[in-house]
Amino acid sequence: MTVVLGLAWTVVMIVQLSLLSSIVNAVFMKRQGLSQQVFPLSLLLIMLVVRSALTWLREVSAQESALRAKVALRNYLFAHLMALGPALRSNARTGELLATLSDGIERLDAYISQYLPQTVLSVCIPLLIFIYLLPIDWISALLLMVTAPIIVLMMYMIGTYTEKRTQKQWRALTHMSAHFLDSIQGLPTLKIFWHSEEANKRISRISQRFEHTTMKVLRIAFISGLVLEFMTALAIALIAVALGIRLLNHSIPFADAFLILLLVPEFYRPLRDLGAHRHAAIEGKAAAQRISELLHTTVPTAKTTFTITEHQNKPREQLTLELTNISYTYPQSSRPALHGVTLRMEANTCTALIGSSGSGKSTLVHLLLRFMDSDGGCIAINGIPISELPVEMWREYVALVPQRPYLFDTTIMDNIRLGRPSASAQEVMHAAEQAGASEFIDQLPDGYNTIVGERGSRLSAGQIQRLAIARAFLKDAPLLILDEPTSSLDPISEVLIQQAIARLMQQRTVLVIAHRYNTIKQAKQIAVLAHGELMECGTPQQLLARNGQYARLVQGNETKEAYA
Ligand SMILES: Nc1ncnc2c1ncn2[C@@H]1O[C@H](COP(=O)(O)OP(=O)(O)OP(=O)(O)O)[C@@H](O)[C@H]1O
């Protein structure tokens, strides 16, 4: 649309300049009175109005299409990041992603709304003018065609040089954003360890690097603008001199020469505009490259062959979970995080998963949540491999209470409702009651409408935990995955949470990453992971009698502290 409007604008401009040259010729050369030029003058006026309207329409259309493209891209990119889940964390910093999602997509604006249509117009408009001029004066047309490629070649060379520097500038900007976010999030740690001064110095170093690369890019942009202006001025002067000589020799009529002089700057204008947009466009391209990299990161799951009719016995209430020979290696890793894990969890029983740090507990949970698919083996519920169920459908059957629940900066009501977005206020309140959270919520001045702050900063760790349990109550899923908090809570919170969890566990198949001895010994079975392998599995009594790793963990002094 922008290109079509641009071409229409060019046709109107050619008509307008032809009218102008014929009026000037009639009035000044043929000495005709203005009264004889009423019709061409009115036409000229109409063309002026039409040209202004087309300019306005072109701008609006370019902005609108850029806006639509940006909204679509932002939604698409966000959906892709959601699908990538934890797989993304290993190769991207949050601040960098934030810069790409906000600033990066904004930078695409100039690229989409200005540069892309301008590249088409900078070929079509000069070509139109050339075709129009050729029958009028082939010498000027030829001169235009010789000078234009030289200007294009210069632009290309400068552009290639600038592009590398702009890529560097974009990387410096995203690095700076990532560092700012990291420092702001770690502000209390920096303060406590008296490292805020060192952090200031680092930020200032990174800012200076960004300033340095930006100045370099701006310098090149300024010089390239200057060279382009000079080259086009030179080309126009060359054609003007050639016209002047021929006018003196009377080898070209004044009207034609005047029209050519008016049209020549218009011939070069699209190229100059292209040069002017090029700097912004290169910035947009640098951002586009990172966006494209993100979009090309393969989503590590979502292979689904399921259709509802295929599995009429799809899981409902009772879930028996069976892991057979599960293995998983992270893309950037050479060592498997899980290897040959086989585990059966009977319906409505609790399995405690234990193991030292790095043994593969979270990886197992991520596989169960289908943030990624296992490299080998099978996870099945009631005999159906979960890889055959649509991901979203499978997640309907799972509730998660993580070790550090994430609360969004919105009301308590909305945060709990995340468990089931369609739930009524009464259902949310009932879930909060079951989670032992209603008492503290009722004491807050705004009750369920209290805004919790970023990550729940206005609530205590115990209160956050209870809201996460309320979410799980509201979801009421048959499979519950629970990662016990390791940080110690005050005794009252501890008791309340233990009671709420005990209620939540009833009538569900539960997998708990357990850190407390109390939880472990109450589980129906215990699975011990070490270095990604399932070392032993059985009831607490069986494992104690076996006198293996679990028995050593319980009896050993270190572990008594850990599980106290
Ligand atoms: N995104 C990742 N990319 C590469 N390797 C990873 C990634 N996440 C985890 N790992 C590796 O996989 C192994 C298992 O990690 P996992 O997080 O599952 O252990 P964990 O038992 O949950 O540890 P913790 O109790 O400390 O949370 C570790 O060696 C870890 O370094």
The ligand as a MOL file (V3000), in Angstrom:
LIG
                    3D

  0  0  0     0  0            999 V3000
M  V30 BEGIN CTAB
M  V30 COUNTS 31 33 0 0 0
M  V30 BEGIN ATOM
M  V30 1 N 19.5530 -25.3000 31.3960 0
M  V30 2 C 20.5720 -26.1390 31.6260 0
M  V30 3 N 21.5510 -26.2770 30.7250 0
M  V30 4 C 22.5690 -27.1260 30.9090 0
M  V30 5 N 22.7010 -27.9100 32.0010 0
M  V30 6 C 21.7720 -27.8230 32.9680 0
M  V30 7 C 20.6580 -26.9270 32.8320 0
M  V30 8 N 19.8960 -27.0730 33.9420 0
M  V30 9 C 20.4940 -27.9860 34.7180 0
M  V30 10 N 21.6120 -28.4470 34.1430 0
M  V30 11 C 22.5250 -29.4960 34.6720 0
M  V30 12 O 21.7990 -30.6990 34.8170 0
M  V30 13 C 22.1460 -31.3550 36.0220 0
M  V30 14 C 20.8960 -31.5900 36.8750 0
M  V30 15 O 20.3930 -30.3160 37.2680 0
M  V30 16 P 19.0400 -30.1360 38.0830 0
M  V30 17 O 18.7420 -28.6810 38.1280 0
M  V30 18 O 18.0270 -31.0410 37.5370 0
M  V30 19 O 19.5090 -30.6510 39.5350 0
M  V30 20 P 18.7070 -30.5560 40.9140 0
M  V30 21 O 18.8240 -31.8930 41.5520 0
M  V30 22 O 17.3500 -30.0270 40.6990 0
M  V30 23 O 19.5940 -29.5020 41.7170 0
M  V30 24 P 19.0990 -28.4830 42.8750 0
M  V30 25 O 18.6260 -29.2980 44.0100 0
M  V30 26 O 20.3570 -27.7370 43.2110 0
M  V30 27 O 18.0580 -27.6160 42.2830 0
M  V30 28 C 23.1870 -30.4810 36.6990 0
M  V30 29 O 24.4700 -31.0230 36.4220 0
M  V30 30 C 23.0260 -29.1180 36.0520 0
M  V30 31 O 24.2570 -28.4590 35.9910 0
M  V30 END ATOM
M  V30 BEGIN BOND
M  V30 1 1 1 2
M  V30 2 1 2 3
M  V30 3 2 2 7
M  V30 4 2 3 4
M  V30 5 1 4 5
M  V30 6 2 5 6
M  V30 7 1 6 7
M  V30 8 1 6 10
M  V30 9 1 7 8
M  V30 10 2 8 9
M  V30 11 1 9 10
M  V30 12 1 10 11
M  V30 13 1 11 12
M  V30 14 1 11 30
M  V30 15 1 12 13
M  V30 16 1 13 14
M  V30 17 1 13 28
M  V30 18 1 14 15
M  V30 19 1 15 16
M  V30 20 2 16 17
M  V30 21 1 16 18
M  V30 22 1 16 19
M  V30 23 1 19 20
M  V30 24 2 20 21
M  V30 25 1 20 22
M  V30 26 1 20 23
M  V30 27 1 23 24
M  V30 28 2 24 25
M  V30 29 1 24 26
M  V30 30 1 24 27
M  V30 31 1 28 29
M  V30 32 1 28 30
M  V30 33 1 30 31
M  V30 END BOND
M  V30 END CTAB
M  END
